[in-house]
Amino acid sequence: MAIPLALIVVITVVDIRTPTSVHLGPLLVIAPTLTASFAGPLRTALVGVLAVAAQVVIGVLNGGLSTTNHVAQIIALIVLSALVVFVCHVRERRARELVRARSVAETAQRVLLRPPPRRIGPLRTAWLYLAAEDDTQIGGDLFAVTRAASSSTRVLIGDVRGKGLAAIGEASVVLGAFREGAHRYATLPELTAALEVSVCRDLDEVADTAKDPGEHFVTALVLDIPDDGAEASMINCGHPPPLLLRDQRVTTLHARHQNPPLGMCELPAASHPTDPFTFEPGDFLLLYTDGVIEARSPDGAFYPLAERIATFPAAGPDALLRHIHDDLVRHIGAEPADDAALLVIERTPAHHLRLPHLATAHTADDPDGRPTEGPPPRPGTKT
């Protein structure tokens, strides 16, 4: 506020001390205009009143207010100051509306893509989401981690064809079907088949066919990780294969049984056979979307994710994600232009909860990762 007030004083003094043929009074409009850039309508109006008062003083001391020139300058300053105050009022109102809209959008996005638990069963998790569109938290990439009715953890990561806000509706179909089916279906093929049925039934209703009339489908990777034992299983529906980190060695878990993406409803129904893999205590499982591996450097080279993570120092899930993010940004020279999601899962050496009929649930707001015990979830409930 000191700057516009000082401008009023300086312009007034200089105008009074200069010859009457020199008119600097019109420059007083700078003061309310400058104030509107950082202040609200009330303070802008106050500075406008002071500017008009200064113009009146200049007119009184330089020939009186009866001259046509001074009257015109005062009227012009009043009109311009009032216009600046009006514009400032409109800007403030739209800013408040934008804040409310962003708050609603952020809440909706956070509900849709709920952060995975920091610890669930014998697993520790960490995630990173880079949305392609500004002011959004999610887009066409999706992931979820939840407990099954048995003593196991179900994991989903997927990628809707398309990106940004237009793909959020399609992502919601898959996430809703997964959260419902993860507790309801005993086997991974049954769960994946249920996802396929749900996507084929609901995808056309939420897809933005007006702006994107092409095919709509979702690549997906569904995993089942039991609490006991080292054998886990996965079903890959056209998604990039996960990476297994064990003792600083990286193994790409290619699927032996290839399944089409979800939503390819015109194709014959797939049987969705599972692919088992070994996931031992101390191992890390890295799930990602193609926005990571298809990120290009300025010279057009794709990001070599498997090669790069083999060079990172051994650390926890959060530290591994920080290394990947920093290295990815250095590779591209900027943030990724496509939606990109990363999910790291670590199997801890031993799990203290061994009761077979208790489901373990944790919230993302629990910084200590302490388990919350409760009865097994009924079909349709969420943990």
C-alpha positions in Angstrom: 0.0 0.0 0.0 2.9 2.3 0.5 3.8 2.4 -3.2 0.4 3.8 -4.5 0.2 6.2 -1.6 3.7 7.4 -2.3 2.9 7.8 -6.0 -0.1 10.0 -5.2 2.1 12.3 -3.0 5.0 12.5 -5.5 2.7 13.2 -8.5 0.8 15.8 -6.6 3.9 17.6 -5.4 5.6 17.5 -8.8 2.5 18.7 -10.6 2.1 21.7 -8.2 5.8 22.7 -8.6 5.9 22.4 -12.4 4.6 25.2 -14.7 0.8 25.3 -15.2 1.2 24.2 -18.8 2.4 20.8 -17.6 -0.4 18.5 -16.4 0.7 15.4 -14.5 -2.6 14.9 -12.6 -3.9 12.3 -15.1 -1.1 10.0 -13.9 -2.8 9.7 -10.6 -5.0 6.9 -12.1 -1.8 4.7 -11.7 -2.4 4.5 -8.0 -5.8 2.8 -7.9 -4.8 0.6 -10.9 -1.7 -0.6 -9.1 -3.6 -1.2 -5.9 -6.1 -3.4 -7.7 -3.3 -5.8 -8.7 -2.8 -6.9 -5.1 -5.7 -5.6 -3.0 -9.4 -5.9 -2.8 -12.2 -3.5 -4.0 -12.4 -1.7 -0.6 -8.7 -0.7 -0.5 -8.7 0.1 -4.2 -11.7 2.4 -3.7 -9.9 4.1 -0.8 -6.8 4.8 -3.0 -9.1 6.0 -5.8 -10.7 8.5 -3.4 -7.3 9.8 -2.3 -6.3 10.1 -6.0 -9.4 12.2 -6.8 -8.7 14.3 -3.7 -5.2 14.9 -4.8 -6.5 15.9 -8.3 -8.8 18.4 -6.6 -5.8 19.9 -4.6 -3.9 20.2 -7.9 -6.8 22.0 -9.5 -7.2 24.4 -6.6 -3.5 25.3 -6.5 -3.2 25.5 -10.3 -5.9 28.0 -11.4 -9.0 26.8 -9.5 -11.6 24.2 -10.1 -13.6 26.4 -12.5 -11.2 25.6 -15.4 -12.5 23.2 -18.0 -9.3 21.2 -18.0 -9.3 20.5 -14.3 -13.0 19.6 -14.2 -12.4 17.2 -17.1 -9.4 15.6 -15.4 -11.3 15.2 -12.1 -14.3 13.6 -13.9 -12.1 11.3 -15.9 -10.2 10.2 -12.8 -13.5 9.5 -11.0 -14.8 7.4 -13.9 -11.5 5.5 -14.3 -11.1 4.8 -10.6 -14.7 3.5 -10.4 -14.0 1.2 -13.4 -10.9 -0.1 -11.7 -12.9 -0.8 -8.5 -15.6 -2.6 -10.5 -13.1 -4.8 -12.3 -11.4 -5.6 -9.0 -14.8 -6.6 -7.5 -15.5 -8.9 -10.5 -12.0 -10.4 -10.2 -12.4 -11.1 -6.5 -15.8 -12.7 -7.0 -14.5 -15.0 -9.8 -11.5 -15.8 -7.6 -13.8 -16.9 -4.8 -15.8 -19.0 -7.2 -12.6 -20.6 -8.6 -11.4 -21.5 -5.1 -14.8 -23.1 -4.3 -14.7 -25.0 -7.6 -11.2 -26.2 -7.0 -12.0 -27.3 -3.5 -15.0 -29.3 -4.8 -12.9 -30.8 -7.6 -10.0 -31.7 -5.3 -12.4 -33.4 -2.9 -14.1 -35.3 -5.7 -10.8 -36.4 -7.1 -9.5 -37.4 -3.7 -12.6 -39.5 -3.1 -12.3 -41.2 -6.5 -8.6 -42.0 -6.2 -8.3 -42.6 -2.5 -4.6 -42.8 -1.4 -3.6 -46.4 -0.7 -2.8 -47.3 2.9 0.8 -46.7 3.9 0.7 -50.2 5.4 -1.7 -52.9 4.7 -1.3 -56.4 5.9 2.4 -57.4 5.5 2.9 -54.7 2.8 4.2 -51.2 2.8 3.1 -48.9 -0.1 4.0 -45.6 -1.6 2.5 -43.9 -4.6 3.1 -41.0 -7.0 0.6 -39.5 -9.4 1.5 -36.9 -12.1 -1.6 -35.5 -13.8 -1.2 -34.2 -17.3 -3.6 -31.2 -16.9 -2.9 -28.3 -14.6 -4.9 -27.9 -11.4 -5.9 -31.6 -11.4 -4.8 -34.3 -9.1 -5.8 -37.3 -11.3 -6.5 -38.1 -14.9 -6.8 -41.3 -16.8 -4.4 -43.4 -14.7 -5.7 -45.3 -11.7 -4.7 -47.6 -8.9 -6.2 -49.0 -5.8 -5.1 -51.3 -2.9 -7.5 -53.0 -0.7 -7.9 -56.1 1.5 -9.7 -59.2 0.2 -12.2 -61.2 2.3 -9.4 -63.8 2.7 -6.0 -63.0 4.2 -4.6 -61.3 1.1 -4.3 -57.9 -0.5 -5.7 -57.1 -3.9 -4.0 -54.5 -6.1 -5.1 -52.7 -9.2 -3.3 -50.4 -11.6 -4.7 -49.3 -14.9 -4.6 -46.7 -17.6 -7.7 -45.3 -19.5 -7.1 -44.6 -23.2 -7.0 -40.9 -23.1 -5.8 -38.5 -20.5 -6.7 -35.6 -18.2 -10.1 -34.7 -16.9 -12.0 -36.4 -19.7 -10.8 -39.8 -18.6 -11.8 -39.4 -14.9 -15.3 -40.8 -15.5 -13.9 -43.9 -17.2 -11.4 -44.4 -14.4 -14.2 -44.2 -11.8 -16.0 -47.2 -13.4 -13.0 -49.4 -13.0 -12.1 -48.2 -9.5 -15.7 -48.7 -8.3 -15.9 -52.2 -9.8 -12.6 -53.2 -8.3 -13.4 -51.9 -4.8 -16.7 -53.8 -4.8 -15.3 -57.0 -6.4 -12.1 -57.2 -4.4 -14.1 -58.3 -1.3 -16.8 -60.2 -3.2 -14.8 -62.6 -5.4 -12.6 -65.3 -4.0 -10.3 -65.7 -7.0 -8.4 -63.3 -9.2 -10.0 -64.6 -12.5 -13.5 -64.0 -11.1 -12.5 -60.5 -10.0 -11.0 -59.7 -13.4 -14.1 -61.1 -15.2 -16.3 -58.9 -13.1 -14.2 -55.9 -14.0 -14.6 -56.7 -17.7 -18.4 -57.0 -17.3 -18.7 -53.7 -15.4 -16.5 -51.8 -17.9 -18.4 -53.2 -20.9 -21.7 -52.2 -19.2 -20.9 -48.7 -18.0 -18.0 -47.4 -20.0 -20.1 -46.0 -22.9 -22.2 -44.0 -20.4 -19.3 -42.1 -18.9 -16.9 -41.9 -21.9 -16.6 -38.6 -23.6 -17.6 -39.8 -27.0 -18.3 -36.3 -28.3 -14.7 -35.1 -28.0 -13.2 -38.6 -28.4 -15.3 -40.8 -30.7 -12.7 -43.5 -30.9 -12.4 -46.8 -29.0 -12.6 -46.6 -25.2 -10.8 -49.3 -23.2 -8.6 -49.6 -20.1 -5.4 -51.5 -19.7 -5.2 -53.1 -16.2 -3.0 -55.2 -14.0 -4.7 -57.0 -11.1 -2.7 -58.7 -8.4 -3.4 -60.9 -5.4 -0.7 -60.9 -2.7 -1.4 -63.4 0.2 -0.2 -62.5 3.7 1.5 -65.9 4.1 3.9 -67.5 1.7 6.0 -66.0 -1.0 3.7 -66.8 -4.0 1.6 -64.1 -5.5 -0.4 -64.0 -8.7 -1.3 -61.5 -11.3 -3.5 -61.0 -14.4 -2.3 -58.6 -17.0 -4.8 -57.1 -19.3 -2.7 -55.2 -21.8 -0.8 -53.2 -19.2 3.0 -52.6 -18.9 4.6 -55.5 -16.9 5.5 -54.8 -13.3 9.1 -54.8 -12.1 10.4 -56.9 -9.2 13.4 -55.5 -7.2 15.3 -58.1 -5.2 18.8 -57.5 -3.9 19.4 -54.6 -6.3 18.4 -56.8 -9.2 15.5 -55.9 -11.4 13.2 -58.5 -13.0 10.5 -57.7 -15.5 7.4 -59.9 -14.7 6.2 -60.6 -18.2 2.8 -62.3 -18.4 2.8 -65.7 -19.9 -1.0 -65.4 -20.6 -1.8 -62.3 -22.6 -5.3 -60.8 -22.0 -6.9 -57.9 -24.0 -7.5 -54.6 -22.2 -10.8 -54.2 -20.3 -13.6 -52.8 -22.5 -12.8 -54.7 -25.7 -16.4 -56.0 -25.6 -16.6 -57.2 -29.2 -13.9 -59.8 -28.6 -14.7 -63.3 -27.2 -14.8 -63.4 -23.4 -11.3 -64.1 -22.0 -10.7 -66.8 -19.4 -8.2 -64.6 -17.5 -5.7 -67.2 -16.4 -3.3 -66.1 -13.6 0.4 -65.8 -13.7 2.1 -66.7 -10.4 5.4 -65.0 -9.3 7.5 -65.1 -6.2 7.3 -62.1 -3.9 9.5 -62.6 -0.8 10.1 -60.5 2.3 12.4 -57.6 1.4 11.3 -57.5 -2.2 9.9 -54.4 -3.9 7.2 -54.5 -6.6 7.0 -51.5 -8.9 3.8 -50.9 -10.8 3.6 -48.1 -13.3 1.6 -46.7 -16.3 2.9 -46.0 -19.8 3.2 -42.3 -19.0 6.4 -43.2 -17.2 8.1 -45.4 -19.8 6.9 -43.4 -22.8 8.3 -40.1 -21.4 10.8 -38.8 -23.9 14.0 -36.8 -23.4 14.6 -33.7 -25.6 16.4 -36.0 -28.2 13.4 -38.4 -28.3 14.8 -41.3 -26.1 12.2 -43.1 -23.9 12.8 -43.2 -20.2 14.6 -46.6 -19.3 12.8 -47.3 -16.1 14.1 -50.8 -15.5 17.7 -49.8 -16.1 17.5 -46.6 -14.0 16.0 -48.1 -10.8 18.8 -50.8 -10.8 21.2 -47.9 -10.2 19.3 -46.3 -7.3 20.5 -47.0 -3.7 18.6 -49.4 -1.6 15.9 -47.6 0.3 12.2 -47.7 1.3 9.2 -47.2 -1.0 9.0 -43.4 -0.5 12.7 -42.9 -1.2 12.6 -45.1 -4.3 9.7 -43.0 -5.7 11.7 -39.8 -5.0 14.6 -41.1 -6.9 12.4 -42.1 -9.8 10.6 -38.8 -9.9 13.8 -36.7 -9.8 15.4 -38.9 -12.4 12.3 -38.8 -14.7 12.2 -35.0 -14.6 15.9 -34.8 -15.4 15.4 -37.2 -18.3 12.5 -35.2 -19.7 13.7 -31.7 -18.7 10.2 -30.9 -17.3 7.2 -32.6 -15.8 5.6 -35.4 -17.9 3.2 -34.3 -20.5 1.0 -37.4 -20.1 -0.7 -38.8 -17.0 1.8 -41.0 -15.1 1.3 -43.2 -12.0 3.7 -45.2 -9.9 3.0 -47.6 -7.1 5.7 -49.3 -5.0 4.8 -52.2 -2.8 7.3 -53.7 -0.3 6.8 -57.0 1.5 8.1 -56.7 5.1 10.0 -59.5 6.6 7.4 -60.6 9.2 3.9 -59.5 10.0 2.7 -59.5 13.5 -0.9 -60.0 12.7 -1.6 -63.6 11.9 -5.3 -64.0 12.8 -6.9 -65.4 9.6 -10.4 -64.0 10.2 -9.4 -60.3 10.8 -9.0 -57.8 8.1 -6.3 -55.2 8.5 -7.1 -51.7 7.3 -5.1 -48.6 7.5 -5.8 -45.1 6.3 -3.5 -42.8 4.4 -3.7 -40.3 7.3 -2.1 -42.7 9.7 1.6 -41.7 9.6 2.7 -44.5 11.9 1.0 -47.2 9.8 -0.5 -48.8 12.9 -3.0 -51.5 12.1 -6.7 -51.2 12.8 -8.4 -54.5 13.4 -12.0 -55.3 12.7 -14.3 -58.0 11.4 -14.0 -59.2 7.8 -15.7 -56.7 5.4 -19.1 -57.7 4.0 -19.6 -57.6 0.3 -20.0 -54.1 -0.9 -18.1 -52.5 2.0 -14.8 -50.7 1.7 -11.8 -50.9 3.9 
